[in-house]
Amino acid sequence: MFMAFQSKLQLKVSTITSVLTPLSDVKVSYLFYFSDVLALPIFKQEESSLPPDNENKILPFQYVLCAATSPAVKLHDETLTYLNQGQSYEIRMLDNRKLGELPEINGKLVKSIFRVVFHDRRLQYTEHQQLEGWRWNRPGDRILDIDIPMSVGIIDPRANPNQLNTVEFLWDPAKRTSVFIQVHCISTEFTMRKHGGEKGVPFRVQIDTFKENENGEYTEHLHSASCQIKVFKPKGADRKQKTDREKMEKRTPHEKEKYQPSYETTILTECSPWPEITYLTQKMLSLFQNLLPTTTPQEAQQWLHRNRFSTFTRLFTNFSGADLLKLTRDDVIQICGPADGIRLFNALKGRMVRPRLTIYVCQESLQLREQQQQQQQQQQKHEDGDSNGTFFVYHAIYLEELTAVELTEKIAQLFSISPCQISQIYKQGPTGIHVLISDEMIQNFQEEACFILDTMKAETNDSYHIILK
């Protein structure tokens, strides 16, 4: 009885937490169009996708991760749970439907997809490169696995070898179902510099559940929920939990009131479904495309989620791409209000925003150096109009935020490496000195400036310095 009350209380606190995010946590970037397009409202700094009466809402399913939450989390922040690498953790799949709710799934199976994804927006942009870098360093390993012998009630579990962070299975809501998951990556594997467990990046465990459509495919979305985690080397999560507990014990009673208690289990809170598109390269192909008349109602729902119109997905539940595109500007404003209506109308018409800065880069190689030497030796012939026929291939990099972090990610994306492998970026200055690239320096780059990229081994074995010449 107490555990049931605690679960309901924690669900209510977590839900309120996701809605009442402090404004100080919101990072605004009006000119960063890429962030507008890829914004996913599952994160606490984004607008909530839940209806205003969410606090009293009974969700059709509830997912409970059997791991304690950290006591060092402030009241209005999202819960954080520490996991040990490779350890099996139970997630209970609970049927929470009211009498008569979703009768179409009675006696039928549903499908749930589990994902371990990045919590930080910066890492979401480079998901493909991050996962490929991890695959390169850990050949044959997976980020997420199901411990099948320990799991109960799961049917047809699958793990796509091309999606290291995703597993899926079927289950019957009417029967007891518990799935044991193992997370094999650790949070510090995706930091720019290796600082230790406390400084590792946070992940999210997200569960998306679907029912069958008329064709027998599990594509009809029912419910999604997620929670924030950090993963440590074996026994590291236990040590971190103990450290947090000891720190809290030293605080005064007044200070303790500002923090959440540590719950024995972690209730996953409702969120928007994760986009079906997995990798950034696929996102780039689809997210920047206009909505098409051939877009199905389900794909239109995903498009609305990805473009931060989650509040209106229920209004447009049965709208296909053709239906949305037929709406006039006045129609959309009348449905969504002036501010969101104009934003949605512009998104439907696919109005693009030009990048703030474009630069061109070419990767230096031994062949390039030889060609440069040949060019110097044959300078006179060039002046006479006699060319040797060689040319250099440059790649365009489009910058929106004009920051060193953004440049690092774009260079890593261009050459299909992980940003973690780039330690620093320098610009070759007068007399060959190496000047550390800063945000201010990038803001003073000339439009369409050209650079040759050279690499230099960093102090650590798995990273490099990039030099712009």
N, C-alpha and C positions, 0 to 999 in steps of 0.2 A: 504493500500500500504506500509506504514512504517513498520507495523507488519510483512508483508511478507518479506520485505528486511531484517529486524532484524533477522527473523528466518533463512534466508539463510546465513546471516553473522555469526550468532552463530553456525550454522552447520559447516561452513567452519573452524571457529576458533577451534571448538571442535574436528573436524577431524584432523586438523594440530596438535593439542595438543596431540591426541592419537598416532600420528606418531613420533613427535619430542620429545619423553620423554628424559629428561636429564639422562646421563649415571650415574650420582651420585645416582639416585633413584633405580638403578638396583641392586638387591641383588643376588650375584652369589654364588652358592653352588655346586661346581663340584662333590663333593662326595655324595651329597644327592640324591640318585637315586629316592626316593619316590617323590621328588619335580619335577624331570624330567618327571616322569610318569603322575603325576596329574596336570602338568602345563597347564593352560588354557589361551589362548592368548587374552582373553577379557580384561585382566588387563593391565594397562599402563606400568607395569614393565616388561611385556613379549614382545616377538617379535610380531610385528604387523601381523595380518592375512590379511590385506588389500593389494591390488595391488599397485605398485608404483604410478600409475596415479590416485590414489584415490581422490585427492583433487578436480579434475574436474568431478568426478563420480556423476551421478544423481541416487539416490537410488530408488528402486521401491516403497518403503513405507517410511513414516516418522511418528514418534510417538512424540507427544508433551505433556509433563507433565506441567500442568498449576500451577506451583509453581515457585517462583523466585529463582534464583541462588544466592549463597553467594558472596558478594563483596570482601571477604577476601581470594580470591584464586589467586595465582600467574599466570602469563600469560601462562606459558607452563605446568601448571597442569590441571588435569581434573576438570570440574565443580563439585560443591558440592551443594546439595539442602537440605534444612531443612524441615521436615514434622512433623506435630503434630500427636501424637498417636490417632488412631480411627477416625480422620477427613477424610472426603471424598475429594479426589483430582481427578480432571478430567484428563484423558489422551486421547488426540484426535488421532484417527487412520486415517491417510491421505494417499490417493492413489496418489503416486508421479510418476507413470509410464509415460514414453514417449509414443508417438503415435506408436502403433504396438508392444509395449513391453509386454511380457507375455500374448499373446492373449488367451492362453488356460484357463485363469481364468476369462475371460469376461463372465458375466452372472452367475458366480458360486461363492460359498462361500469359504472362507479360514478360517483356524483355527489359533488362537493366544493363546499361553500359556504365562501367566504372572508368574514371580517368584520374590520373595525377597530372595536374597542369600547374603552370606558374601563376602565382598570385600577383607579382609585380608586372605592371604594364610594359616596362622596358623589355622584360624577358619574353612577354607574349609576342612582341613584334618580331623577335628573332627565334621563335620556337623551333622552326625547322633546323636552323644552324646549331642551336643548342643541343637538340636531340641527336643530330648527326655527329656533332663533336663528342657527345657522350658515347654514342655507338662506336666511334673510332677508338676511343680510349678503353672501352669495355666490350670488346667483340664477343658476340654470342650471348650477352646478358640482356635482361629486360629491366625496365624501370618498374613495372607493375606486374605482379603475378597473383593467381589465385592458389591458395593452399587447398587443393581439391579434397584430399583425405579428411581434413578437419571440417570442411564445409558441409552444411545440411540443407537439403531441399533445392539445390541448384541443378538445372538440367542443361545439357549441351553447352558446357563452358567453352569459350573460345578466346584465343589470343592471336591477333593478326601479327605475323612476324614483321610487318612493315610499320606497325604502330606500337612502339615499345611501351607506351604509357597508357594503353587501353586494353581492357578485358570486358567480356560480355557474357551473359548467360540468361536462360529462361527460368522462371519460377512461378509457383502457384500462390497467389496472395492468401488463399484459404488455409495454407499449410505452413508450418513452422519453417522459416528460411533464415539461415545464417551463413554468410560468406566470410571466409578468412582471407585477408589480403596480405601481401608482402610488398613493401616498397624497397627497392634495391639501390636507389640512388640516395645520396646524402646532400643536405642543403649547401654544404661548402663546395661541392663540385661545380656549382654554377655561379660562384662569386668571381669578380674580376681579379681579386687577390685573395690568397688563402689566409684567413684570419682565425679560423676556429669555429666550433659549433655554434656559438652564440651569434656570430655574424653571418651565418648562412642564410640563404634566401628562403622565404616561405613558399610552400606549395599549397595547392588546394586538392582535396579529394572531392570529386563531383560525381553524382549518380543521376543519370537520366533514365527514366522508365517510360516504355512505350507499349501500346496495345496493338493488336492485329488490325489491319484494314481489310477491306472486302476482298483483296487479292491474296490475303494470307501473309502479308508482309508487316513486320513490326515497325511501323513508321508513324503511327498516331501518338503524339506526345501526351503523356498523362501527368508527369510530375518530375521536378528536378530539385535537388538539394545539394549543398556543399558545406565544407568546413575548412578552416585554415590549419595547416600542419607544418612542422619542421621535422626533418629526419636527421638523426645523428648516427654515428658509428655505434656498434653494439654496446649496450649499457650506458651510452651517452645520454639518452633521453631520461633515464632514471636519475643520473647525476644532475642533469639540468633541472629536473622537477624538484629535486631535493634542494638545490641551490636557491631556486625561486621561493620555495617554502621557507627556507631559513631567512632569506631577505625580508619576507613579509612578516615573519615573527619579530623582527627587530624594529618594525615600524610602530608608530604610536597608534592607539585606537582611532584617532581622528584620521590619520593617513590611510588606515586599513579600510575605512568606509568608502574610499575612492576606488577600491579594487573589487573585482568579482571574486566570489569564493571559488575554490577549485572543486569542480564536479567530478564524480567518479566515472561518468561516461560523457561522451560528446554527442550532442544532438545536431545533426546536419540541418541547416536552415534552408528554407525554400529560396530558389534562385531561378534565373532564366535558363532554358536549355542551352547546352553548349552547341555552337555551330557545327554542322556536319563536316565542314571543311577543316581538315586537320593541319595542314602545313601552310606556312606563310606564302610559299610560292603559289599555292592554289588560291589562297585568300587574295593575293594580288590580282589574279586572273579574274576572280568573280566579284570581289567587293567593289572594285572600281568600275564595273560594268553597270550600265543602266538596268533598271528592272525591265524584264522582257514580257511581252504579251503572252508568251508561252509558259511563264512561270506558274507553277501549281500553287494552290492555296497554302500548302505546307511550306514550300520554298519562299512564298511571300511572307509567311510568319517569321521565318529565319532572317529574311532581309530586313524586316522591321526591327527585330531584336538587334541585329548587327549595327543598325544605323540609329540606335537609341530611341526607338519609338515603342518600347515595350509596353508603355502605359495604354497604347491603343490596339494592341494585338487582339484583345477580345472583341473590340468593335469591328475589326476587319477579319474575323475568324475564317469566314468562307470566301474571302476575296481572293481571286487569282491576280496574276500580274496584269492581265487585260482589264480587270475590274478597277484596279487601283489607278491604272494609267488613264482611264476614261474620266476620272474625277477632275473637275475644274478647280481653279484656284479658290473660287468662292465656296465650292463644295467642301474642300479640305479645311478651310478656315472655319466654316460652320460646324464641322464635326469635331475638330481638334482645338479650336480657339485660334486667336490671331498669331501668337508667337510660334507654337508648335505647328500650326497649320501652314504657315509660310515656310518653315523649315522642312516639313514633309513634302510640300509641293516642289521646293527646290531640289530635294533629294530624288523625287520621282522623275524629274526632268534631267537629272544627272549633271547639274552644273558643277564644273570642276574648278578647283582653286589652283592657281599657278604656284610652283615652289618659290620660296623666298630667295634661294641661291642655287645655282647650278655650277658644278665644277666637273672637270674631266680628268680622269686618272688612267695611267698606263703602268702595268706591272713590269718592273725592271727585271731583266734576265741577262744571262751571258751573251745570248744572241743579240739582244738590244745593245749591249755595250759594244760588241764588235761592229754592229751597224753604225753606231755613233762614231766610232773611230774611222770607219770607211768614209762616212760623210765628211769628216774633218779633212781626211786625206784628199778627197775628191771635190773639195769646196770649189776649186777653180772650174771644174767641169760643170758643176751645178750652175755656176754663174753664166757659163756659156750655153746653158739650156740642155746639157747632156745629163739625164737622170739615170741612176742605177736601178730605178724601179721599186725600191724598198719603201714601205710605209709602216707606220706604227698604229696599232689599234688601241683606241682610248674608249673608256666606258664613262657614261654620264652618271653622276651622283646628284640626286636632288635633295636638298636640305630644307627643312621646315623650321626646326627649333633653333638652328645655328648654335649647337652645343657640341663639345668634344665627345660626349657620350653618344649623341646621334651620329656623328661622323664615324666613330668606332663601329657602331652597329651596321652602318651602311657599307663600310669597307668589308666587314666580316661577311655580310650578306652577299656582296658582289663576288667574293672569292671563295664562297662556300666553306667558311671556317666558323668556329665559334668565337663570339666576342671575348670569351674568357682567354682565348689564345693571344689576344692583342694586349700587351702590357701597357705600352705608352705609344703615343703618336707624336713625332717631332717634325718640324719644318727645318730644312737646311737653310741656314742663314749666311751672313757674310763670313768669308774665310772658312766656310765649311762647318761652322758651329751648328749644333743641334739645339733648336729652340723648342721647348715643350709647347704643344698646341693647347691653347686655352679657348674658352668660349669667346672672349673678346677678340682674339686673333681671327677666329672663323668669321665673326661678324664684320671684319674688315677685309675679308677675301674679296677680290674682284669677281664680278659676274663672269662666268665661263672661263675662269682661270684653269690652266693646265698643269698637272703635276705628274711626275714619274714616281712610282712607289718602290722603295727599296726596303728590304727587311734585314733586321739584325737580331741575333739570338739574345733573348733576355736572360736575366740571372737565373730564372727557374727553367727547368728542362722543357716545360710544355707551353711556353709562351714566347712571343716575339715583340720587338719594337718595330713600328712602321715609320719610315722616314719619307717625307714629301719633298721631292727635289724640284 
